[in-house]
Every structure is written in C-alpha cells, then in structure tokens.
Amino acid sequence: MEKERRLIQIRIQRLKEKIPVSKDNLKDLLKNGLFLFILFFSILFLITIKTHLVSGNSMLPTLQNKDRLFVVKNKEPKRYALVTFQPREKQGESYVKRVIGIPGDRIWMDQNTVYLNHQMAATNPTPPNERTFQVLNCQMVR
C-alpha cells in the first residue's frame, strides 16, 4: 500500500516537472479556449441559421422589400409563422410566405374568402407588434 502511494507521488511529481504552470501557459490556454468557443458557435450558427433577403412586396406590412431575415433551419412551422422556401419550378429564387394551415387542417377559398376548418380565416393574422419579434422567428420549410 505504501509502495503504491509512493509510485503515485512520483508520477505526479514527474507530471509537474514536465508541465510547468506559468502566466504564459495560462494565457495560451485561455486564448485557445476562447478560439475554440468562437469556432464552435460560428459553426453552430452556420448550420442552424440562414440569412434571407426579402424581394417583393407580397408580405406587406410585416416585411418590406429588401428586408433581411435570420431564418432558423428545419423547424416545424406553426400556424401564422413565416416560412422561406425555394420553389421547385424556379430554382435560385426564394419565397417568404405565412403558414395558414398545418397538417390535418381543411382550407378552401370561396369568392376571395379563405376558410380554415369550416370558419372564415382571419383577414389579418399579423400580430400588431410583429415587426419587432416575428421576423427573427422565421422558419424554413424544404
């Protein structure tokens, strides 16, 4: 038992001799840690967030022409949320639209009136202060 303790103490002493702790080592360690932290979150941002430039006035008054958005990729859309997508027939273009129906809903139009689940859909589903918060809550559907 005593012999094992002595061997452990010798190993610890050798490790301390090989890696001297100094201010320079701590600064390097902190710089490397900060670099890795920034790198990790930059990659995470690139994987989960997409920027989008609005072209056109189809989303007035919520979004203006040339507005820029941050879009969270691959989120499940909710009713009245904004989504971006690329139409199959027009590759290279990207649309921003509002979700009216979700799976299981029944939607139809009758004389320019939209019906959702046997009720007339809201004519203006835009919350009054959407310009301040909804734009960052956009979602992308593929």
N, C-alpha and C positions, 0 to 999 in steps of 0.2 A: 504494500500500500504506500509506504513511504517512498519507495523507489519510483512508483508511478507518478506521485506528486512532484518529485524532483525532475523527472523527464518532462512533465508538462511545463514546469517553471523554466526549464532550459529552452524548450521550444518557444515559449512566449518571449523570453529574453532575446533569442535569435531573431524573431519577427520584429521586435522593437529596434534592433540594431540595423536591420535591412531597410526599414521604412521610418526614417526619422521624421517626426512631425515638426513642421515649421510653418511660419506665416505664408511663405511662398507656396507650399504644398496645399494649404487650406484655400488660398486664393485660386489656384489652378483647379482644385476640386469644385469650388463654388462656380467658377466660370464654366467648367464643363457641365455641371449640373444645370445651370441656367440655360446653356446652349441646348442641351437635350430636352429640357422642359419646353422651350420655344419651338424646337423642331417637332416634338410630339404634337403640340396643339396646332401648329401650322398644318401638319399632315392631316390631323383630325378635321380641321376646318375645310381643307381641300376635298376631303372625302364626303363630308356631310352637308356642305353649304355650296350653293351655286349662285352666281350673280345673274341678274336678268335685266335687260333694258326694255322698257315698255315702248312699243311702236304703235301709234294709232290712238284713237280716242274712244274705243269701244267700252272702256271701263270708267268713263267719266261718271260721277265726280270723284270716285275713290282714287283712281290713278290717272295722272296726266300723261300726255305724250312725253317721252324721253325720261320718265321717272326710272330710277334704278332700284332694284329689289334684291334682297338676300332671300334665297329660296332654300328651304330645308328639303333635302332629297329623300325620296322614298318614305314619306309619311302617309298614313291613311287619311284621305280627305274627309272632312266633316261638312255637313250642310252649311252653305253660305260662305265657306272658306274659299280663298283664292288658290287657283292651281295654274301651273305652267306646263305646257306640253308642246311637242313637235308633231304636227300632223303628218301622217304617212305620205299623203299626196304632195306635200310641199316641204321636202327636206331642206334644212337650212333655216327655215322660219320657225319662230316660237310664239305661241299664243299664251295670253293670260286671260283666264275666264273664272267665273264664280260657279261653284258647285251648287246646283239646285236640288238634285236628287241623289240619294245614296242607294246601295243595293237593297232591293225589296220595295222601293217606292214606285208609285204609278204616276206618270207625268204625261199630260197631253195639253194641246192648245186648241182653243175654240174661239174663233174670231178675235185673234190677237190677245187672248187672255190665257195665261198659263195656270193649269190646275195641277195641284200636287196632293196626292192621296185624297181625292174627291173634294178638295177645298181649293178655293182660289189662292194661288201663291201670293206672297207678299209682293207688292209692286216695287217696293224699295227695301230690300233686305239689308241695306248698308247701315250699320250702327252709326249714330251721329258723330262719334269721335274716331271713326275708323282710320283716318289719315294718320293718327298718332300711334296706333298699335297694330293694326291688322296687316300692314304692309310687311312687317318683319315675320308675320305668322303665315307667310305664303307656303304652299306645298306644291310638290311636283308629282305629276302622275305620268307614268310611262306606258 
